[in-house]
Amino acid sequence: MSGRAHPGRLLLFWDYDTQWGADRSRSGGGPKAWGPEEFTNTERLLAMLDHHQIRSCFAVVAAAAKAGSRPYHDPGQIRAMHEAGHEVGCHSLHHDWLPALSPGRLQDNLRRGRELLEDCIAAPVESFVPPYNQPFHYPAALSFSRSERAEAGPGHLDFPQLCRALRATGYHFCRAAYRPLPQRLLERFLRRPCDAPGKLKQVEGVSCLRLNAGCGFAEPARHMVRRCARDGGYAVVYGHPHSLSTAGPQSFASLANLLAEVREMVEQGELTVMLPRELHRGGAEV
């Protein structure tokens, strides 16, 4: 067992986009067709997580909780996530690009999304994950995005404004992706990521953690988890169920390796796997 009083902490997220997200893909080439894979891969994913006794947060596009059929809807699968002990968070109403939303439209989107998911699982929804990991713009943290400002226009939404709206609509946690300019410049100079174990931050009354392991479960994510197990702090890892059937860093094979390593660290007392909702209930250090 580790003699350290506070082991490292891991938060594992799944951005559950469904066909709503595929239709709104911003990766080029227009809408994508991977929506059906979200559901079939999630069935296998839930079994893997259960085998390793690891809980995670599924950030769900809320429209998927409406009655209907795949590839847009499956309220039964969303309830299965909750019943298996995972947290269900909100990933906006329709996988919307938030920087362009007005304050009124944003609050309506957040409120309707939370209500749909809460009606589906009959439990509170307290956590939010922004689609596309945006807004990125956060001047007070030295994080700037010219692209967001150019595309969304002068009234563009920044990260503190999002957190203010989240607090107003009943959320307590938000996953963040802003990157301070000094870190970005250092990464450009060194030609490699310079992420560190995360620290919990309060932004406009909302608990926030920044992504610090890239997307997927390959060596960068495993390295961050090991580092947190050794030194403390938070590792924030995420992927997409529809990408598990690919051969890249989000593959089932990469995930299996990560989960096996995480389970061993947990059994050795070196790592705690947490849910976002636990961060504001006295289960976390700032």
C-alpha positions as CSV (number, residue, x, y, z in Angstrom):
1,M,0.0,0.0,0.0
2,S,1.1,3.6,-0.7
3,G,2.1,5.5,2.4
4,R,0.9,8.8,0.9
5,A,-2.1,10.2,2.6
6,H,-3.7,11.5,-0.6
7,P,-3.3,9.2,-3.6
8,G,-3.6,10.6,-7.1
9,R,-7.0,11.0,-8.6
10,L,-8.4,10.0,-12.0
11,L,-11.5,11.3,-13.7
12,L,-12.5,9.3,-16.8
13,F,-15.0,10.9,-19.2
14,W,-16.9,9.6,-22.2
15,D,-18.2,12.2,-24.7
16,Y,-21.4,10.4,-25.8
17,D,-22.2,12.4,-29.0
18,T,-24.5,10.0,-30.9
19,Q,-25.6,11.0,-34.4
20,W,-26.4,14.4,-33.1
21,G,-22.7,15.0,-32.7
22,A,-21.9,13.2,-36.0
23,D,-24.3,15.6,-37.9
24,R,-22.5,18.6,-36.4
25,S,-18.9,17.4,-36.9
26,R,-16.5,20.3,-37.3
27,S,-13.6,18.1,-38.4
28,G,-14.1,18.8,-42.1
29,G,-16.1,17.0,-44.8
30,G,-19.5,17.7,-43.3
31,P,-21.7,15.2,-41.3
32,K,-20.3,11.8,-40.4
33,A,-21.9,8.4,-40.2
34,W,-20.5,7.0,-37.0
35,G,-23.6,7.6,-34.9
36,P,-24.7,4.0,-34.6
37,E,-21.2,2.9,-33.3
38,E,-21.8,5.1,-30.2
39,F,-24.4,2.7,-28.9
40,T,-22.9,-0.7,-29.8
41,N,-19.5,0.3,-28.5
42,T,-21.1,1.7,-25.3
43,E,-22.6,-1.7,-24.6
44,R,-19.1,-3.3,-24.7
45,L,-17.6,-0.4,-22.8
46,L,-20.1,-0.7,-19.9
47,A,-19.1,-4.4,-19.6
48,M,-15.4,-3.5,-19.5
49,L,-15.8,-0.8,-16.9
50,D,-17.8,-3.2,-14.7
51,H,-15.1,-5.9,-15.1
52,H,-12.5,-3.5,-13.8
53,Q,-14.8,-1.9,-11.2
54,I,-14.1,1.5,-12.6
55,R,-16.6,4.4,-12.6
56,S,-16.7,7.1,-15.2
57,C,-18.7,10.1,-16.3
58,F,-20.7,9.8,-19.5
59,A,-21.3,13.3,-20.9
60,V,-24.5,12.8,-22.9
61,V,-25.9,14.9,-25.7
62,A,-29.3,15.5,-23.9
63,A,-31.5,15.0,-27.0
64,A,-30.4,11.4,-27.0
65,A,-32.5,10.9,-23.8
66,K,-35.7,11.7,-25.7
67,A,-38.0,8.8,-26.7
68,G,-37.0,7.5,-30.1
69,S,-34.6,5.1,-31.8
70,R,-30.9,4.9,-32.7
71,P,-28.8,6.5,-34.0
72,Y,-30.2,9.6,-32.3
73,H,-32.0,8.3,-29.2
74,D,-31.6,5.5,-26.6
75,P,-32.9,6.6,-23.2
76,G,-32.6,3.0,-22.0
77,Q,-28.8,3.0,-22.5
78,I,-28.5,6.3,-20.7
79,R,-30.4,4.8,-17.8
80,A,-28.1,1.8,-17.9
81,M,-25.1,4.1,-17.4
82,H,-26.7,5.6,-14.3
83,E,-27.8,2.2,-12.9
84,A,-24.3,0.8,-13.3
85,G,-23.0,3.6,-11.0
86,H,-21.5,5.9,-13.6
87,E,-22.3,9.6,-13.6
88,V,-24.5,11.1,-16.3
89,G,-23.4,14.6,-17.2
90,C,-24.7,17.0,-19.9
91,H,-22.9,17.6,-23.2
92,S,-25.3,20.3,-24.4
93,L,-28.7,19.8,-26.0
94,H,-27.7,18.8,-29.5
95,H,-23.9,18.9,-29.4
96,D,-24.0,22.7,-30.0
97,W,-21.0,25.0,-30.6
98,L,-21.4,27.1,-27.5
99,P,-19.2,30.2,-28.3
100,A,-21.8,31.5,-30.8
101,L,-24.8,31.2,-28.4
102,S,-26.3,34.3,-26.9
103,P,-26.7,34.3,-23.1
104,G,-30.4,33.6,-23.4
105,R,-30.0,30.7,-25.8
106,L,-27.1,29.3,-23.7
107,Q,-29.2,29.2,-20.5
108,D,-32.1,27.7,-22.3
109,N,-29.8,25.0,-23.8
110,L,-28.3,24.2,-20.5
111,R,-31.6,24.1,-18.6
112,R,-33.4,22.0,-21.2
113,G,-30.5,19.6,-21.4
114,R,-30.3,19.1,-17.7
115,E,-34.1,18.6,-17.4
116,L,-34.2,16.0,-20.2
117,L,-31.4,13.9,-18.6
118,E,-32.8,14.2,-15.1
119,D,-36.2,13.0,-16.4
120,C,-34.5,10.1,-18.0
121,I,-32.4,8.9,-15.1
122,A,-34.5,10.2,-12.2
123,A,-31.5,11.7,-10.5
124,P,-29.7,15.0,-10.4
125,V,-27.4,16.1,-13.3
126,E,-24.6,18.2,-11.9
127,S,-21.7,18.1,-14.4
128,F,-21.2,19.6,-17.8
129,V,-18.7,18.9,-20.7
130,P,-18.6,21.5,-23.5
131,P,-18.8,20.1,-27.0
132,Y,-15.6,20.5,-29.0
133,N,-14.0,21.4,-25.6
134,Q,-14.9,25.1,-26.3
135,P,-15.1,27.9,-25.3
136,F,-11.3,28.1,-25.0
137,H,-11.1,31.9,-24.6
138,Y,-10.4,32.8,-20.9
139,P,-8.3,36.0,-20.8
140,A,-7.9,36.0,-17.0
141,A,-6.1,32.7,-17.3
142,L,-4.0,33.9,-20.2
143,S,-5.9,31.6,-22.6
144,F,-6.9,33.3,-25.9
145,S,-8.7,32.0,-29.0
146,R,-8.7,34.2,-32.1
147,S,-10.7,31.5,-34.0
148,E,-13.5,31.6,-31.6
149,R,-13.7,35.4,-31.6
150,A,-13.5,35.5,-35.4
151,E,-16.1,32.9,-36.0
152,A,-18.6,33.7,-33.3
153,G,-18.3,37.5,-33.6
154,P,-18.1,40.3,-31.1
155,G,-20.6,38.7,-28.7
156,H,-18.7,35.4,-28.5
157,L,-19.0,33.4,-25.3
158,D,-15.9,32.9,-23.1
159,F,-15.2,30.3,-20.5
160,P,-16.2,32.4,-17.4
161,Q,-19.5,33.3,-19.1
162,L,-20.2,29.6,-19.6
163,C,-19.5,28.9,-15.9
164,R,-21.7,31.7,-14.8
165,A,-24.5,30.3,-16.9
166,L,-23.9,26.8,-15.6
167,R,-24.1,28.0,-12.0
168,A,-27.4,29.8,-12.8
169,T,-28.9,26.6,-14.3
170,G,-27.9,24.2,-11.5
171,Y,-24.6,22.7,-12.5
172,H,-21.6,22.4,-10.2
173,F,-18.8,21.0,-12.4
174,C,-17.4,21.8,-15.8
175,R,-14.5,20.1,-17.7
176,A,-12.3,22.7,-19.2
177,A,-9.8,22.7,-22.0
178,Y,-8.3,26.3,-22.0
179,R,-4.5,26.4,-22.2
180,P,-2.6,29.4,-20.8
181,L,-0.4,31.2,-23.4
182,P,2.9,30.5,-21.5
183,Q,2.2,26.8,-21.6
184,R,1.3,26.9,-25.3
185,L,4.5,28.8,-26.1
186,L,6.6,26.4,-24.2
187,E,5.0,23.4,-26.0
188,R,5.7,25.1,-29.3
189,F,9.3,25.6,-28.3
190,L,9.8,22.0,-27.0
191,R,7.5,20.4,-29.6
192,R,5.7,18.3,-27.0
193,P,2.9,18.6,-24.5
194,C,3.7,20.2,-21.1
195,D,0.7,19.2,-19.1
196,A,0.9,18.6,-15.3
197,P,-1.3,16.9,-12.7
198,G,-4.4,18.9,-12.5
199,K,-5.7,21.2,-9.7
200,L,-9.3,21.9,-8.9
201,K,-10.3,25.5,-9.7
202,Q,-13.4,27.5,-9.0
203,V,-14.6,29.6,-11.9
204,E,-17.7,31.7,-11.3
205,G,-18.8,29.3,-8.5
206,V,-18.3,26.2,-10.6
207,S,-15.7,23.5,-9.9
208,C,-13.4,23.0,-13.0
209,L,-10.7,20.7,-14.0
210,R,-8.6,21.1,-17.2
211,L,-7.9,18.2,-19.6
212,N,-4.3,17.2,-19.2
213,A,-3.9,13.8,-21.0
214,G,-4.9,14.5,-24.5
215,C,-7.7,12.4,-26.1
216,G,-7.6,8.7,-25.7
217,F,-5.9,6.1,-23.6
218,A,-2.4,5.5,-25.1
219,E,0.9,6.4,-23.5
220,P,0.3,10.2,-22.9
221,A,-2.8,9.3,-20.8
222,R,-1.1,6.4,-19.0
223,H,1.9,8.6,-18.3
224,M,-0.3,11.2,-16.7
225,V,-2.1,8.7,-14.6
226,R,1.2,7.2,-13.4
227,R,2.5,10.7,-12.6
228,C,-0.6,11.5,-10.5
229,A,-0.3,8.2,-8.7
230,R,3.2,9.1,-7.8
231,D,2.9,12.8,-7.1
232,G,-0.8,13.4,-6.4
233,G,-3.1,15.7,-8.4
234,Y,-5.8,14.9,-11.0
235,A,-5.5,13.1,-14.2
236,V,-8.4,14.0,-16.6
237,V,-8.8,11.4,-19.3
238,Y,-11.4,11.2,-22.0
239,G,-12.6,9.5,-25.2
240,H,-15.6,8.8,-27.4
241,P,-17.4,5.5,-27.4
242,H,-17.8,5.7,-31.2
243,S,-14.0,5.8,-31.6
244,L,-13.3,2.6,-29.6
245,S,-13.6,0.6,-32.8
246,T,-10.8,2.5,-34.4
247,A,-7.1,1.5,-34.3
248,G,-5.9,4.8,-32.8
249,P,-5.3,6.0,-29.2
250,Q,-9.0,5.7,-28.4
251,S,-9.2,2.0,-29.4
252,F,-10.5,-0.8,-27.2
253,A,-7.0,-2.2,-27.0
254,S,-5.6,1.1,-25.6
255,L,-8.5,1.3,-23.2
256,A,-8.0,-2.2,-22.0
257,N,-4.3,-1.5,-21.2
258,L,-5.2,1.7,-19.3
259,L,-8.0,0.1,-17.3
260,A,-5.8,-2.8,-16.2
261,E,-3.1,-0.4,-15.1
262,V,-5.6,1.8,-13.3
263,R,-7.1,-1.1,-11.4
264,E,-3.7,-2.2,-10.2
265,M,-3.0,1.3,-8.9
266,V,-6.3,1.5,-7.2
267,E,-5.7,-1.9,-5.5
268,Q,-2.3,-0.7,-4.4
269,G,-3.8,2.4,-2.8
270,E,-1.9,4.7,-5.2
271,L,-4.9,6.0,-7.1
272,T,-8.5,7.0,-6.5
273,V,-11.1,7.0,-9.4
274,M,-13.5,9.9,-8.8
275,L,-16.7,11.2,-10.4
276,P,-17.1,14.9,-11.1
277,R,-20.1,15.2,-8.8
278,E,-17.9,14.2,-5.9
279,L,-15.6,17.2,-6.3
280,H,-18.0,19.6,-4.7
281,R,-19.3,17.2,-2.0
282,G,-16.2,17.3,0.2
283,G,-14.4,14.5,-1.6
284,A,-11.6,16.6,-3.2
285,E,-8.8,18.9,-2.4
286,V,-8.4,22.2,-4.3
